[in-house]
Amino acid sequence: MSLCTEHDTRQLKEPVRRSPSAETHTLEGMDDMYGSDVLATGWRDRGAKQVPQVAAETDLVVEVADDGFCGAVTRVHGGNVELEDRVGRRRLFPLGGGFLIDGSPVRLVVPSVREQGPRRTASGSFAVADQRARVALPSRILVEGKHDAELVEKVWGADLRVEGVVVEFLQGVDLLDDLLAAEPPSATRRYGVLVDHLVPGSKESRIADAVARGPHGRHLRIVGHPFVDVWQCVTPRALGIAKWPEIPRGTDWKTGICRAFGWPHETSADTGRAWQHILSKVTTYRDLEPALLGRVEELIDFVTAPPA
């Protein structure tokens, strides 16, 4: 037996209509913790603490939140910032969050051109804006060894182009006398020569002394570094090693270095690739030993000085 009459059934089928005023009254006075549109852009960040952005300017000191490494900014390159701590260790970190300044979180960003200040070349000189290369001077810098020439170009190339100084590859210091006889230097055509392993008593030193005492010595400056090879002019710190390995006498030095580092060393192509790897670690004069820096600067001054 049905408990509902026909009249009751019709009443149940009709939708219940709520009063608009009642619905409004129900929502009024409630805190909307999500906002009126939960799908709006940035709703997740609403109310979150904003981390300030700081330009990664040179010498800015920051701390890495993850491991506590603390250092000064040395450069920004390829989306990374390089930090150097007080003992000279350098590490790369991605730009962005994860850094602290005085204990407070910050996001490091690429500094603008204005914030970076005057741009410097790899040698540390101030870059000359919009400076075009000068016509080459008659004077030259002669560099013994292909790798030496590549290193000089990487660090001092911008400066030399501004000065109009050409760097020429000298296959060996024992060929210097013949080159000078073919193209003699003069007061307006001076030669600066950079020699490997220029130490007292060495073959290189004896040849350099003989040339300097010869007829061309007045317009010639021969300098060198004390290392066995120009590879050693790159600081161990730049390569991330404690020191350069000691290679036994009688072993080809470059081959011995490659073997000590576990690099391929069977062919000249292997040593060529090893040098390119080492050269890639050089980005500024700070990556080179002072014994080389001073000598190259001396040669640049010598060949660019006005005639006496």
Kinemage of the C-alpha trace (Angstrom):
@kinemage 1
@onewidth
@group {chain A} dominant
@subgroup {mainchain}
@vectorlist {calphas} color= white
{ca met a 1} P 0.000 0.000 0.000
{ca ser a 2} L 1.452 3.346 -1.098
{ca leu a 3} L 2.070 5.865 1.588
{ca cys a 4} L 2.110 8.826 -0.881
{ca thr a 5} L -0.903 10.369 -2.531
{ca glu a 6} L -0.852 11.633 -6.092
{ca his a 7} L -0.714 15.170 -4.788
{ca asp a 8} L 2.303 14.295 -2.645
{ca thr a 9} L 4.117 12.717 -5.608
{ca arg a 10} L 3.793 15.886 -7.678
{ca gln a 11} L 5.195 17.878 -4.837
{ca leu a 12} L 8.261 15.608 -4.599
{ca lys a 13} L 9.018 15.912 -8.334
{ca glu a 14} L 9.186 19.707 -8.202
{ca pro a 15} L 12.742 21.008 -7.559
{ca val a 16} L 13.384 22.741 -4.329
{ca arg a 17} L 13.933 26.461 -4.919
{ca arg a 18} L 16.228 28.216 -2.455
{ca ser a 19} L 15.877 31.868 -1.777
{ca pro a 20} L 18.691 33.935 -3.383
{ca ser a 21} L 18.783 36.093 -0.362
{ca ala a 22} L 19.239 33.060 1.857
{ca glu a 23} L 22.157 31.777 -0.279
{ca thr a 24} L 23.827 35.163 -0.203
{ca his a 25} L 23.344 35.343 3.487
{ca thr a 26} L 24.965 31.945 3.908
{ca leu a 27} L 28.227 33.030 2.093
{ca glu a 28} L 28.419 36.511 3.563
{ca gly a 29} L 30.737 36.845 6.480
{ca met a 30} L 32.819 33.744 5.611
{ca asp a 31} L 36.577 34.114 4.989
{ca asp a 32} L 37.474 33.067 1.430
{ca met a 33} L 40.838 31.452 2.034
{ca tyr a 34} L 41.310 30.496 -1.650
{ca gly a 35} L 40.112 33.670 -3.325
{ca ser a 36} L 37.204 34.006 -5.707
{ca asp a 37} L 38.888 31.978 -8.475
{ca val a 38} L 41.020 28.999 -7.456
{ca leu a 39} L 42.092 28.501 -11.070
{ca ala a 40} L 43.580 31.981 -11.392
{ca thr a 41} L 47.291 32.184 -12.251
{ca gly a 42} L 49.564 32.264 -9.211
{ca trp a 43} L 47.000 31.070 -6.693
{ca arg a 44} L 49.566 28.701 -5.168
{ca asp a 45} L 51.988 31.580 -4.499
{ca arg a 46} L 49.361 33.752 -2.881
{ca gly a 47} L 50.530 34.538 0.608
{ca ala a 48} L 53.983 32.938 0.125
{ca lys a 49} L 57.041 34.890 1.293
{ca gln a 50} L 58.803 36.532 -1.651
{ca val a 51} L 62.575 35.893 -1.909
{ca pro a 52} L 64.417 39.028 -3.078
{ca gln a 53} L 66.432 38.945 -6.307
{ca val a 54} L 70.031 40.125 -6.076
{ca ala a 55} L 72.346 40.821 -9.035
{ca ala a 56} L 75.384 38.513 -8.972
{ca glu a 57} L 77.920 41.324 -9.157
{ca thr a 58} L 81.654 40.651 -8.952
{ca asp a 59} L 82.931 40.412 -5.338
{ca leu a 60} L 79.434 39.924 -3.876
{ca val a 61} L 79.812 37.450 -0.978
{ca val a 62} L 77.098 34.796 -0.657
{ca glu a 63} L 76.601 31.472 1.098
{ca val a 64} L 75.247 28.321 -0.532
{ca ala a 65} L 72.297 27.154 1.563
{ca asp a 66} L 72.751 23.435 0.839
{ca asp a 67} L 76.333 22.910 1.988
{ca gly a 68} L 77.460 26.180 3.565
{ca phe a 69} L 80.088 27.010 0.916
{ca cys a 70} L 80.787 30.730 1.190
{ca gly a 71} L 82.557 32.775 -1.443
{ca ala a 72} L 82.721 35.903 -3.561
{ca val a 73} L 81.324 36.092 -7.085
{ca thr a 74} L 84.117 35.968 -9.669
{ca arg a 75} L 82.062 35.607 -12.865
{ca val a 76} L 78.638 34.784 -14.314
{ca his a 77} L 78.564 32.606 -17.413
{ca gly a 78} L 76.131 30.264 -19.139
{ca gly a 79} L 73.464 30.450 -16.453
{ca asn a 80} L 75.980 29.708 -13.685
{ca val a 81} L 77.749 31.795 -11.081
{ca glu a 82} L 81.324 31.066 -9.983
{ca leu a 83} L 82.216 31.596 -6.326
{ca glu a 84} L 85.716 31.748 -4.835
{ca asp a 85} L 86.223 31.159 -1.114
{ca arg a 86} L 88.886 32.708 1.115
{ca val a 87} L 91.462 30.001 0.320
{ca gly a 88} L 91.037 30.301 -3.454
{ca arg a 89} L 88.758 27.319 -4.121
{ca arg a 90} L 86.285 27.948 -6.942
{ca arg a 91} L 82.928 26.273 -7.555
{ca leu a 92} L 80.108 26.762 -10.054
{ca phe a 93} L 76.435 26.944 -9.071
{ca pro a 94} L 73.257 27.514 -11.110
{ca leu a 95} L 71.813 31.000 -10.848
{ca gly a 96} L 68.527 31.300 -8.982
{ca gly a 97} L 67.546 30.319 -5.474
{ca gly a 98} L 69.496 28.470 -2.835
{ca phe a 99} L 71.779 31.310 -1.710
{ca leu a 100} L 72.008 33.305 1.508
{ca ile a 101} L 73.225 36.813 2.261
{ca asp a 102} L 73.656 37.521 5.976
{ca gly a 103} L 71.547 34.434 6.642
{ca ser a 104} L 68.583 35.547 4.524
{ca pro a 105} L 67.503 33.683 1.342
{ca val a 106} L 68.086 35.416 -1.994
{ca arg a 107} L 67.824 34.559 -5.680
{ca leu a 108} L 70.924 35.415 -7.702
{ca val a 109} L 70.268 36.835 -11.165
{ca val a 110} L 72.447 37.991 -14.049
{ca pro a 111} L 73.577 41.577 -13.424
{ca ser a 112} L 72.694 44.188 -15.995
{ca val a 113} L 75.406 45.853 -18.059
{ca arg a 114} L 75.171 48.923 -15.854
{ca glu a 115} L 75.488 46.874 -12.672
{ca gln a 116} L 78.516 45.015 -14.008
{ca gly a 117} L 80.413 48.260 -14.466
{ca pro a 118} L 83.242 48.681 -16.962
{ca arg a 119} L 83.907 45.390 -18.737
{ca arg a 120} L 87.357 43.884 -18.397
{ca thr a 121} L 89.283 41.734 -20.833
{ca ala a 122} L 90.661 38.327 -19.869
{ca ser a 123} L 93.991 40.013 -19.049
{ca gly a 124} L 92.289 42.299 -16.509
{ca ser a 125} L 92.475 45.457 -18.635
{ca phe a 126} L 89.429 47.677 -19.061
{ca ala a 127} L 87.769 46.898 -22.387
{ca val a 128} L 87.439 49.805 -24.790
{ca ala a 129} L 83.834 50.029 -25.963
{ca asp a 130} L 83.344 49.756 -29.724
{ca gln a 131} L 87.111 49.813 -30.257
{ca arg a 132} L 88.125 48.444 -33.646
{ca ala a 133} L 91.397 46.588 -34.122
{ca arg a 134} L 94.285 48.836 -35.158
{ca val a 135} L 96.353 48.337 -38.252
{ca ala a 136} L 99.180 45.972 -37.301
{ca leu a 137} L 102.359 47.581 -36.040
{ca pro a 138} L 105.708 46.636 -37.591
{ca ser a 139} L 106.796 45.293 -34.202
{ca arg a 140} L 105.982 41.683 -33.322
{ca ile a 141} L 105.788 39.264 -30.421
{ca leu a 142} L 107.321 35.886 -31.231
{ca val a 143} L 106.106 32.959 -29.123
{ca glu a 144} L 107.946 29.650 -28.969
{ca gly a 145} L 105.403 26.868 -29.339
{ca lys a 146} L 101.880 26.561 -30.731
{ca his a 147} L 100.322 26.048 -27.319
{ca asp a 148} L 102.095 29.133 -25.973
{ca ala a 149} L 100.681 31.204 -28.839
{ca glu a 150} L 97.158 29.913 -28.193
{ca leu a 151} L 97.412 30.767 -24.512
{ca val a 152} L 98.661 34.290 -25.212
{ca glu a 153} L 95.841 34.813 -27.705
{ca lys a 154} L 93.181 33.635 -25.265
{ca val a 155} L 94.228 35.916 -22.408
{ca trp a 156} L 95.789 38.915 -24.183
{ca gly a 157} L 94.202 38.704 -27.633
{ca ala a 158} L 91.725 41.557 -27.119
{ca asp a 159} L 94.457 43.855 -25.775
{ca leu a 160} L 96.853 43.012 -28.596
{ca arg a 161} L 94.258 43.720 -31.284
{ca val a 162} L 93.580 47.143 -29.781
{ca glu a 163} L 97.326 47.861 -29.713
{ca gly a 164} L 97.862 46.486 -33.220
{ca val a 165} L 100.384 43.853 -32.079
{ca val a 166} L 100.680 40.605 -34.023
{ca val a 167} L 101.744 37.368 -32.284
{ca glu a 168} L 103.754 34.999 -34.457
{ca phe a 169} L 104.496 31.342 -33.804
{ca leu a 170} L 108.208 30.566 -33.433
{ca gln a 171} L 108.922 26.871 -33.993
{ca gly a 172} L 111.970 26.933 -31.751
{ca val a 173} L 114.336 29.393 -30.118
{ca asp a 174} L 117.198 27.819 -32.080
{ca leu a 175} L 115.606 29.275 -35.250
{ca leu a 176} L 115.493 32.815 -33.866
{ca asp a 177} L 118.883 33.888 -35.243
{ca asp a 178} L 117.893 32.923 -38.797
{ca leu a 179} L 114.577 34.798 -38.523
{ca leu a 180} L 116.307 37.957 -37.313
{ca ala a 181} L 118.826 37.777 -40.155
{ca ala a 182} L 116.007 37.522 -42.712
{ca glu a 183} L 113.897 40.315 -41.150
{ca pro a 184} L 116.167 42.450 -38.957
{ca pro a 185} L 114.579 44.436 -36.127
{ca ser a 186} L 115.022 48.178 -35.811
{ca ala a 187} L 113.960 51.107 -33.675
{ca thr a 188} L 110.534 51.044 -35.356
{ca arg a 189} L 110.348 47.265 -35.761
{ca arg a 190} L 111.053 45.641 -32.413
{ca tyr a 191} L 110.692 41.984 -31.513
{ca gly a 192} L 109.604 40.590 -28.181
{ca val a 193} L 110.298 36.878 -27.753
{ca leu a 194} L 108.669 34.495 -25.247
{ca val a 195} L 110.643 31.302 -24.590
{ca asp a 196} L 109.755 28.117 -22.678
{ca his a 197} L 111.923 26.943 -19.767
{ca leu a 198} L 114.213 29.967 -19.721
{ca val a 199} L 116.329 29.125 -16.656
{ca pro a 200} L 120.069 29.603 -16.010
{ca gly a 201} L 122.209 26.920 -17.633
{ca ser a 202} L 119.519 25.646 -20.006
{ca lys a 203} L 119.943 25.369 -23.779
{ca glu a 204} L 117.288 28.041 -24.214
{ca ser a 205} L 119.152 30.397 -21.900
{ca arg a 206} L 122.450 29.987 -23.771
{ca ile a 207} L 120.797 30.695 -27.136
{ca ala a 208} L 118.934 33.727 -25.776
{ca asp a 209} L 122.127 35.191 -24.303
{ca ala a 210} L 124.005 34.739 -27.588
{ca val a 211} L 121.236 36.423 -29.624
{ca ala a 212} L 120.951 39.298 -27.148
{ca arg a 213} L 124.696 39.971 -27.445
{ca gly a 214} L 124.494 39.932 -31.251
{ca pro a 215} L 123.875 42.778 -33.689
{ca his a 216} L 120.098 42.781 -33.130
{ca gly a 217} L 120.093 42.805 -29.341
{ca arg a 218} L 119.333 46.509 -29.026
{ca his a 219} L 115.885 46.148 -30.599
{ca leu a 220} L 115.071 42.771 -29.109
{ca arg a 221} L 113.659 41.607 -25.758
{ca ile a 222} L 113.834 37.899 -24.879
{ca val a 223} L 111.964 36.698 -21.790
{ca gly a 224} L 110.625 33.364 -20.627
{ca his a 225} L 108.977 31.370 -17.885
{ca pro a 226} L 110.749 28.785 -15.696
{ca phe a 227} L 108.391 25.876 -16.332
{ca val a 228} L 109.191 22.773 -18.363
{ca asp a 229} L 106.202 23.476 -20.602
{ca val a 230} L 103.613 26.211 -20.969
{ca trp a 231} L 100.967 23.784 -19.672
{ca gln a 232} L 102.384 24.390 -16.195
{ca cys a 233} L 101.690 28.112 -16.544
{ca val a 234} L 98.025 27.244 -15.897
{ca thr a 235} L 97.529 27.188 -12.144
{ca pro a 236} L 96.609 23.899 -10.449
{ca arg a 237} L 93.632 25.711 -8.922
{ca ala a 238} L 92.174 26.420 -12.368
{ca leu a 239} L 92.349 22.693 -13.150
{ca gly a 240} L 90.985 21.608 -9.784
{ca ile a 241} L 94.175 19.752 -8.779
{ca ala a 242} L 96.536 20.147 -5.840
{ca lys a 243} L 99.674 20.391 -7.983
{ca trp a 244} L 101.120 19.354 -11.322
{ca pro a 245} L 102.448 15.765 -11.288
{ca glu a 246} L 106.192 15.156 -11.168
{ca ile a 247} L 107.343 13.486 -14.399
{ca pro a 248} L 110.525 11.333 -14.276
{ca arg a 249} L 113.506 12.503 -16.314
{ca gly a 250} L 113.712 10.770 -19.664
{ca thr a 251} L 109.918 10.657 -20.082
{ca asp a 252} L 108.255 12.954 -22.591
{ca trp a 253} L 106.696 15.550 -20.314
{ca lys a 254} L 103.329 15.942 -22.059
{ca thr a 255} L 102.948 12.173 -22.422
{ca gly a 256} L 103.764 11.737 -18.743
{ca ile a 257} L 101.194 14.337 -17.719
{ca cys a 258} L 98.461 12.692 -19.796
{ca arg a 259} L 99.342 9.295 -18.322
{ca ala a 260} L 99.314 10.687 -14.765
{ca phe a 261} L 95.835 12.160 -15.286
{ca gly a 262} L 94.544 8.987 -16.921
{ca trp a 263} L 94.056 10.693 -20.292
{ca pro a 264} L 94.757 9.103 -23.698
{ca his a 265} L 98.427 9.679 -24.561
{ca glu a 266} L 99.391 7.436 -27.469
{ca thr a 267} L 99.352 10.015 -30.277
{ca ser a 268} L 99.988 13.704 -30.870
{ca ala a 269} L 96.229 14.097 -31.337
{ca asp a 270} L 95.780 12.823 -27.772
{ca thr a 271} L 98.118 15.453 -26.364
{ca gly a 272} L 96.443 18.071 -28.547
{ca arg a 273} L 93.054 17.234 -27.023
{ca ala a 274} L 94.599 17.264 -23.560
{ca trp a 275} L 95.896 20.794 -24.165
{ca gln a 276} L 92.500 21.984 -25.413
{ca his a 277} L 90.966 20.674 -22.205
{ca ile a 278} L 93.549 22.544 -20.135
{ca leu a 279} L 93.113 25.705 -22.213
{ca ser a 280} L 89.329 25.572 -21.712
{ca lys a 281} L 89.901 26.073 -17.975
{ca val a 282} L 91.614 29.414 -18.583
{ca thr a 283} L 89.104 32.271 -18.574
{ca thr a 284} L 91.078 35.086 -16.963
{ca tyr a 285} L 94.632 36.088 -16.056
{ca arg a 286} L 93.939 34.769 -12.543
{ca asp a 287} L 94.174 31.254 -13.992
{ca leu a 288} L 97.837 31.776 -14.958
{ca glu a 289} L 101.041 31.776 -12.927
{ca pro a 290} L 102.588 35.193 -12.174
{ca ala a 291} L 105.871 34.002 -13.726
{ca leu a 292} L 104.140 34.096 -17.127
{ca leu a 293} L 101.894 37.104 -16.560
{ca gly a 294} L 104.713 39.519 -15.862
{ca arg a 295} L 106.784 38.375 -18.815
{ca val a 296} L 103.990 38.792 -21.365
{ca glu a 297} L 103.100 42.243 -20.027
{ca glu a 298} L 106.796 43.179 -20.317
{ca leu a 299} L 106.844 42.182 -23.978
{ca ile a 300} L 103.658 44.113 -24.760
{ca asp a 301} L 105.133 47.248 -23.173
{ca phe a 302} L 108.389 46.768 -25.094
{ca val a 303} L 106.873 46.448 -28.565
{ca thr a 304} L 104.280 49.222 -28.095
{ca ala a 305} L 106.571 51.852 -26.571
{ca pro a 306} L 107.189 54.842 -28.873
{ca pro a 307} L 110.596 54.908 -30.588
{ca ala a 308} L 113.286 56.509 -28.462
